[in-house]
Amino acid sequence: MNALEKNNYITPAGYERLINERDHLVKVERPEVTKVVAWAASLGDRSENADYQYGKRRLREIDKRVAFLNTRINKANIVEPTSIQSLKVQFGATIEAVDENDNHKHYCIVGEDEINPKLGLISWKSPIGSKLIGSFVGDIVTIKVPSGTIELEILKIDYLPIQIGEK
């Protein structure tokens, strides 16, 4: 594994979303579930107590997700797209392209924790993202996708604030 593969590049908006999700789990959801588990445990026999069993399972899920989020947050390498001044596609770029069928496409190159294909947010490690990185306006990029190959001509490259929405 090379140095690039170890990096968790993320935009400020993506980082904020990870922090917010973790904080919600720790400060809101986990305390609520803990109360239910305590109440269910007070009822006695836990072996057939669905509230207790579900609650304990949900606590494990929450703890696992919080641990995952903490790892992603601790390894985050925050990149502010608006601070980038480049003529080529890099992490954080917003790209306008046209395919061989004259369909216009818009992509934002984001981190793995931020992807949302419906919004054009693609990972820098994805087949499309990794092929676009390093290209310039006017370049034609051939990309292998599950259905075959597509060709994209890069029309415009910008570095704008990226809005990632809710996951």
N, C-alpha and C positions, 0 to 999 in steps of 0.2 A: 504494500500500500504506500503510495507516494504522499508527499505533503499536502497536495491539493485534495486528495480523497479524505484526509483526516479533518479538513476544515469544515466547520458548520457556518458557511456564509449565510447571512440573514440581513434583511432590511430592518430599519428601525421599527416599522409597523409590524413586521413579523415577530421581532423580539418582544415588542409590547404585548402582542397577542399571547405569546407563550407565558409571559409574566402574569398577565391577567387570568389566563386559564389556571395556572398553578395557584395563584392567590385565591381564586374562587373555590377551587377544590379544598384548599387547606382551611380557609376562613369561613366558608359557608357550607359546602356540601358535607365535608367530613364531620364537623360538629353536629349537623342535623342527623346524619346516619348514626353517629355515636350515641345520641340521645335515644333513638329508636332501639338500638341494640341493648342499651342499659335497661330501658323499659321492658323489652322482651325478655331479657335475662331475669328480671325481677319476678316474672310470672312462674318461674319454676323450671319444669322439665324442658330442657333445650333441644333434646333429640328430635322432637316433633314440632318444634316451634319455627314456623316458616319465617316470621318476622326476624327472629334471631339469626337463623341460617342465612337468609338473604342479606341481612345487614352486615354480617361478618364477611360474606363474599364480596359485597359492595365495598366495604372498607379495604379489603385486599386489592380490589381493582383500583380504587382511588390511590392507595399507597404506591401501587405499581406505576400508575400514570404520573404521579407527582415525582417519583424517582426518575422516570424517563424525562420529564420536563426539566428537572434540575440538571440532568446530564446535558441536555440540549442547550440550556441556558448557560451553563458553565463553559461549554465548548464554543459558544457563539462568537463569531467574528462579524461584528456589525459593520455593514457597508452602507453609507448614505449615498444613494444614486445621484442626488443633486450635486454632490461634491466631485463627481467624476467628469473630467473633460477629456473625451477621447473620440476619435473618429471611427473607432472599431467597436464591435459588439463585445461587451464585457458583462460581468455580473452587474445587475441593476439596470441594464439597458431596456428601453422600450423600443420595440422594432416594428416598423410597418413593412410588410412584404407582400408580394403577389405571387401566386402559384401558377403552374403551367396552364390552368383553366381560367386565368385572369380573376381569380378570387382573391380579394384583399384580406390579409391576415394581420392581426396585431398580437404581439407577444411581449411579455415582460419577463426577463430572466431573473428569477428569484431563488431563494433557498428551498431546501427539501421540505421544510416545515410550513411553507407558504403556498404551495401549489394549489391552483384552482383552474383546471383547463377551461371551464366555462367562461372564466374571466380573462383567459389568455395568459394566466400566470403559470409559467413552466419552470421546472427546476433546471439549474445550470448543469445538472448531471443527466438530464433526460436526453433521449436521442435527438430531439429537435434542438434543445438548448445547447447541448455540447457541440453540435455542428454549427450553430449560429455564432458561437463565441469565436472571436478573432476575425470575423468577416467585416467587410466595409460596404458602404452604399454602392450599389451597382454589381456587387458580387452575386453570383448564382450558386446557391448551395443545394447539393443533392443529399437528401436525407432518407435513410431506410426507416420505414414504418411497418407495422404489422401487415398492412394491406399491400405493401410493395415499396415503391420509392416515390418521393415527391421532390419537386424542384421549387425553390423559393428564390425570388430575386429581391434583394434588400433595397427598399425604396428610401427608408428614413431610419435614423438612429437618434434617439433622444435619451437623456438621463433626467427623468422627472421623479417627483415623489410618487411612491407606489402605494396604492390603497389595496389592501388584501381582503378586506371584509371579514366576516365571521366564518369559522371553520365548521 
